[in-house]
Amino acid sequence: MTTSNRRNFIKSASLAFGSVLLFPSCLKQKSGYRFFTPEESLCIIAVCEQIIPKDESPGATDAGVIYYIDRQLSGIFHYDQETYRNGIKNLQEYTAKKHGKTFENLIFDEQTKLLIMLESNQLNETDWPQGKPADFFNLVRSHTMQGFYGSPIHGGNKDYMSFEMLRIDYPLVIGQNRYRT
């Protein structure tokens, strides 16, 4: 018969408790996103890149806008989660039905035409069963602009890219902002 002492009990209890604490981390998604699935993020990245495309200046992808939106949806903008989930689902189902592929796999011009249709609510309830297409588009556009032009502390505007593009000094201090000419 084994006698148990306090030291052995504490060791056993610590081991068991520590294992329980680690278990939830094994269940977590390993995508790097807080809210989006990897598939959803590809769709939103493509939409954001349409809104602020890369040309001679960085685009939405370069500035990390997807991380801004993802971070905000898992925090302060939690009330917009359903709009994003339904909007992405509707968009992907529509493009699969009409083009046989996902939105992010459409050519740039096809994506542009489709987003113009969303913005002007040209899709009917059969094509867009949940919510209004313009509501989804306007929300993503607003969040894209915030993520691109806002402060990097919120997850977007990587390396102050938009500040550089606009020739705004950073870090931006209200009352101390100086503009270069």
C-alpha positions in Angstrom: 0.0 0.0 0.0 1.4 3.4 -1.0 1.3 6.1 1.5 0.6 9.5 0.1 2.0 12.6 1.5 1.3 16.3 0.9 4.2 16.7 -1.5 3.1 13.9 -3.8 -0.5 15.1 -3.7 0.6 18.7 -4.7 2.8 17.3 -7.6 -0.1 15.2 -8.9 -2.7 18.0 -8.6 -0.4 20.5 -10.3 0.3 18.1 -13.2 -3.4 17.4 -13.6 -4.4 21.1 -13.3 -1.7 22.2 -15.7 -2.8 19.6 -18.3 -6.4 20.9 -18.1 -5.2 24.5 -18.7 -3.3 23.4 -21.8 -6.2 21.5 -23.3 -8.1 24.5 -24.8 -5.0 25.7 -26.6 -5.0 22.3 -28.5 -8.5 23.1 -29.9 -7.7 26.6 -31.2 -7.5 27.3 -34.9 -4.0 27.8 -36.1 -4.8 30.4 -38.8 -3.4 33.5 -37.2 -6.8 35.2 -37.2 -9.0 35.8 -34.2 -12.4 36.0 -36.1 -11.9 34.9 -39.7 -11.4 31.4 -40.9 -8.5 31.1 -43.5 -11.1 30.9 -46.3 -13.0 33.9 -45.1 -9.8 35.9 -44.8 -8.9 35.3 -48.5 -12.3 36.7 -49.6 -12.0 39.8 -47.4 -8.4 40.4 -48.5 -9.6 40.4 -52.1 -12.4 42.8 -51.3 -10.1 45.1 -49.4 -7.6 45.0 -52.3 -10.3 46.1 -54.6 -11.1 49.1 -52.3 -7.5 50.1 -51.9 -5.5 48.4 -54.6 -1.7 48.4 -54.8 -0.3 50.6 -57.5 2.8 52.8 -57.1 1.7 53.0 -53.5 1.0 50.1 -51.1 -2.5 48.6 -51.0 -4.8 47.2 -48.3 -2.9 43.9 -48.2 0.5 45.6 -47.8 -0.9 47.7 -44.9 -2.3 44.6 -43.1 -5.9 45.8 -43.3 -7.2 42.2 -42.8 -5.5 42.1 -39.4 -7.2 45.4 -38.4 -10.6 44.1 -39.4 -10.1 40.7 -37.8 -8.9 42.3 -34.6 -11.8 44.7 -34.4 -14.4 42.1 -35.2 -13.2 40.0 -32.3 -13.3 43.1 -30.0 -15.1 46.4 -30.3 -16.9 45.6 -33.6 -18.3 42.3 -32.4 -21.8 43.4 -33.4 -20.7 43.3 -37.1 -19.7 39.7 -37.0 -23.0 38.4 -38.4 -22.9 40.9 -41.2 -19.4 39.7 -42.2 -20.3 36.0 -41.9 -23.5 36.3 -43.9 -21.9 38.7 -46.4 -18.9 36.4 -47.1 -21.2 33.4 -47.4 -23.6 35.2 -49.8 -20.7 36.6 -51.9 -19.0 33.2 -52.2 -22.2 31.4 -53.0 -23.1 34.0 -55.7 -19.7 33.8 -57.3 -19.7 30.0 -57.3 -23.1 30.0 -58.9 -22.4 32.6 -61.5 -18.6 32.0 -62.2 -17.9 28.6 -60.8 -15.2 29.9 -58.5 -14.6 31.9 -55.3 -14.5 35.7 -55.2 -10.8 35.8 -54.6 -10.2 33.6 -57.7 -12.1 35.9 -60.1 -10.0 38.3 -62.2 -9.7 41.8 -61.0 -12.2 43.3 -63.5 -14.8 40.6 -62.6 -14.3 41.4 -58.9 -14.7 45.1 -59.6 -18.0 44.6 -61.5 -19.4 42.4 -58.7 -18.5 44.9 -56.0 -20.2 47.7 -58.0 -23.3 45.5 -58.1 -23.1 45.0 -54.3 -22.6 48.7 -53.7 -25.7 49.6 -55.7 -27.9 46.7 -54.3 -28.3 45.1 -57.7 -28.5 41.6 -56.4 -32.0 40.3 -55.5 -33.0 38.2 -52.5 -32.4 34.9 -54.4 -28.8 35.9 -55.1 -28.2 37.6 -51.7 -30.6 35.9 -49.1 -29.3 37.5 -45.9 -29.1 41.2 -45.4 -28.5 43.8 -48.2 -25.4 43.6 -50.4 -24.8 47.4 -50.0 -24.7 47.1 -46.2 -22.0 44.4 -46.4 -20.0 46.4 -49.0 -20.2 49.7 -47.1 -19.2 48.0 -43.9 -16.1 46.4 -45.4 -15.3 49.6 -47.2 -15.5 51.6 -44.0 -13.4 49.1 -42.1 -10.8 49.0 -44.9 -10.4 52.7 -44.8 -10.1 52.7 -41.1 -7.5 49.9 -41.2 -5.5 51.6 -44.0 -5.6 55.2 -42.7 -5.8 54.7 -39.0 -3.2 54.3 -36.4 -1.1 51.1 -36.5 -1.8 50.5 -32.8 -5.2 49.1 -33.9 -3.7 46.4 -36.2 -3.6 48.0 -39.7 -1.6 50.7 -41.4 1.6 48.5 -41.1 4.7 50.6 -40.7 2.7 53.8 -41.1 2.3 53.2 -44.8 -0.6 55.5 -45.4 1.1 58.2 -43.3 4.2 57.9 -45.6 2.0 58.0 -48.7 0.2 61.1 -47.4 3.5 62.6 -46.1 2.1 62.9 -42.6 4.6 62.8 -39.7 4.2 60.0 -37.3 3.6 59.1 -34.6 0.7 61.3 -35.0 0.3 63.5 -32.0 -2.8 65.7 -32.0 -1.8 69.4 -32.0 1.8 68.5 -33.1 1.1 67.3 -36.6 3.3 68.9 -39.2 2.6 68.4 -42.9 5.4 68.2 -45.4 5.1 69.9 -48.8 
